[in-house]
């Protein structure tokens, strides 16, 4: 739907856009889920909503280090082959996408925008979320160790839990039913009177 849209490469611009869209929705408990880069977006969106008086009810984080531990990389500036190798390292994108020149160029352009967004991001790491955080984790994830996943507990003042499954960075494709079950448990545990 947004393939023709001008790419957003600054996190503050993306969060501002998302805050406006979320606040315009009917008032009800708001729960955010994000995996990998999406987890950082969910974290920053949760903080921004809290700051403007629309706190979320729960945050689900998957496949991401806490804000004070995100590794600094520069893949948005890398040569095409280096970017392809980085993506292939944890099987984020099927290698077949890069076999066709037109498709390869399109995918690389979008990947470069995503990497620009996350690699230019300056973490809001000193703030605490006033909502519970649940972390979902693949035990063989090369991007996030179990101790790193547990450190998300520092970033909430309202409860923390962690669920792990066998698997790598994309453990949730294999264990999607268990992941959905845990998400539903978190949703059903929300008090009905929460904003």
C-alpha positions in Angstrom: 0.0 0.0 0.0 2.9 2.4 0.7 5.4 1.4 -1.9 5.1 4.8 -3.6 5.3 6.7 -0.3 8.4 8.8 0.4 10.5 6.7 2.8 10.9 7.8 6.4 14.5 7.6 7.5 14.2 9.4 10.8 12.7 7.6 13.8 11.1 10.9 15.2 9.2 11.4 11.9 7.9 7.9 11.9 6.9 8.0 15.5 5.1 11.4 15.1 3.1 10.0 12.2 2.2 6.8 14.2 1.2 8.8 17.3 -1.2 10.9 15.2 -2.8 7.8 13.7 -3.0 5.9 17.1 -4.5 8.9 19.0 -7.2 9.2 16.3 -8.4 5.7 16.9 -11.3 5.1 19.3 -10.3 5.0 23.0 -9.6 1.5 24.2 -6.6 -0.4 25.7 -3.6 -0.1 23.4 -1.2 -2.9 23.1 1.9 -2.8 20.9 3.9 -5.7 19.4 7.1 -5.4 17.5 9.7 -7.9 16.2 13.4 -6.9 15.5 13.4 -3.3 14.2 9.6 -3.3 14.8 10.3 -3.8 18.5 12.3 -0.5 18.6 9.5 1.3 16.8 7.0 -0.2 19.3 9.2 0.9 22.2 9.6 4.5 20.9 5.9 4.7 20.0 4.9 3.5 23.5 7.1 6.2 25.1 5.7 8.9 22.8 2.1 7.9 23.6 2.9 7.9 27.3 4.5 11.3 27.0 1.4 12.8 25.3 -1.1 11.4 27.8 -2.2 8.3 25.9 -0.3 5.5 27.7 -0.4 2.0 26.2 -1.5 -1.0 28.3 1.2 -3.5 27.4 4.3 -3.8 25.2 5.4 -7.0 23.5 9.0 -7.0 22.4 10.4 -9.8 20.2 13.9 -10.4 18.8 15.5 -7.1 20.0 18.1 -6.0 22.5 17.1 -3.3 25.0 17.6 0.3 24.0 20.9 0.7 25.8 22.5 -2.3 24.1 21.6 -2.0 20.4 24.7 -2.6 18.3 25.9 0.3 16.1 26.2 -0.7 12.4 26.4 1.2 9.1 24.8 -1.2 6.7 22.7 1.6 5.1 26.0 2.9 3.7 27.4 -0.5 2.7 27.8 -1.8 -0.8 24.9 -3.9 -2.2 26.7 -7.2 -1.7 27.6 -6.4 1.9 23.9 -5.6 2.6 22.8 -8.8 0.9 25.2 -10.8 3.0 24.1 -9.1 6.3 20.4 -9.9 5.5 21.3 -13.5 4.5 23.2 -14.0 7.8 20.0 -14.4 9.7 17.7 -15.4 6.8 15.6 -12.3 7.0 15.0 -12.2 3.2 14.9 -15.2 0.8 18.0 -15.3 -1.3 15.9 -15.8 -4.4 14.7 -12.2 -4.2 18.2 -11.1 -5.3 18.4 -13.3 -8.4 16.3 -11.0 -10.5 17.8 -7.5 -11.2 14.6 -5.5 -11.0 13.4 -7.2 -7.9 16.9 -7.1 -6.4 17.0 -3.3 -6.8 13.6 -2.8 -5.3 14.3 -5.0 -2.3 17.7 -3.5 -1.7 16.2 0.0 -1.8 13.6 -0.8 0.8 16.2 -2.6 3.0 18.5 0.4 2.8 15.7 2.6 4.0 15.0 0.3 6.9 18.6 0.2 7.9 18.9 4.0 7.6 15.9 4.3 9.9 17.3 2.0 12.6 21.0 2.9 12.3 20.4 6.6 12.7 18.0 6.1 15.6 19.1 7.7 18.9 17.6 5.6 21.7 15.3 7.1 24.3 17.1 4.7 26.8 16.8 6.7 30.0 13.0 6.6 30.1 10.8 4.0 31.8 7.5 2.7 30.3 4.5 2.8 32.7 3.1 -0.4 31.2 4.1 -4.1 31.5 6.7 -5.4 29.0 6.6 -8.9 27.8 9.7 -10.1 25.9 9.5 -13.0 23.4 12.8 -14.6 22.6 14.4 -17.3 20.4 17.0 -19.2 22.5 19.4 -19.5 19.5 18.9 -15.9 18.3 22.3 -14.6 17.1 21.1 -11.0 17.5 19.8 -11.2 21.2 21.2 -13.2 24.0 19.0 -14.4 26.9 20.7 -12.0 29.4 20.1 -9.1 26.9 16.5 -10.0 26.5 16.1 -10.1 30.3 17.5 -6.6 30.6 14.3 -5.2 29.2 13.0 -5.5 32.8 14.9 -2.2 33.5 12.7 -0.3 31.1 9.3 -0.7 32.8 7.9 0.2 36.2 4.8 -2.0 35.8 5.9 -5.6 35.5 8.0 -7.7 33.2 8.0 -11.3 32.0 9.9 -13.2 29.3 9.0 -16.3 27.2 11.6 -18.2 25.2 11.4 -20.9 22.5 14.0 -22.9 20.6 15.0 -21.2 17.4 16.9 -18.3 15.9 15.9 -14.7 15.2 12.8 -15.9 13.4 11.8 -18.4 16.0 8.2 -17.0 15.8 7.6 -18.5 12.3 8.1 -22.0 13.7 6.3 -21.3 17.1 3.7 -18.9 15.8 0.8 -20.7 17.6 2.6 -20.5 21.0 3.5 -16.9 20.4 -0.1 -16.0 19.5 -1.3 -17.9 22.6 1.1 -15.8 24.8 -0.1 -12.6 23.1 -3.7 -13.5 23.8 -2.9 -14.3 27.4 -1.4 -10.8 27.7 -4.4 -9.2 26.1 -7.0 -11.1 28.2 -5.1 -10.1 31.4 -5.7 -6.4 30.8 -8.1 -4.7 33.3 -11.3 -3.6 31.5 -11.1 -0.1 32.9 -7.6 0.7 31.6 -7.4 3.6 29.1 
